[in-house]
């Protein structure tokens, strides 16, 4: 018997913060929200630091240089 496995990575297309939550829009159209309380560095960051993010790994992760924080999108699901 042969099993077909498809490993499609979950990637993000946008990130924003509102009402003490981090919102992430995925490339497939889903949007997820998580409390920034889960991430102490994000919780304690300034608005300017929160907005200074970039995608890493082609959207598989999010990196904040100013606060040295990396979050994998798959880990939010």
QUICORQUI-V785392 format. One record per residue. PSI is psi in whole degrees, -180 to 180 (999 if undefined). NEAR is the number of other ideal C-beta (glycine too) atoms within 12 Angstrom. Layout:
psi=[PSI,PSI]
near=[NEAR,NEAR]
This chain:
psi=[138,136,129,126,129,117,92,121,149,122,155,155,-12,154,137,165,138,137,47,26,153,127,137,124,127,158,-24,6,-16,151,135,152,136,146,135,-12,-27,-20,94,-37,-38,-42,-41,-2,156,166,-40,-43,-40,-35,-12,70,164,155,145,154,35,27,2,-18,169,136,135,105,-45,-31,7,54,135,134,129,133,-42,-32,-17,-16,999]
near=[3,4,5,6,6,6,8,11,18,24,27,36,21,21,35,21,28,16,12,16,22,34,24,35,23,26,19,17,11,18,21,24,21,25,18,30,14,17,25,12,23,32,20,16,23,15,14,13,20,28,18,20,29,18,24,20,18,15,25,26,25,38,24,29,18,19,24,14,28,21,30,21,32,20,17,28,19]
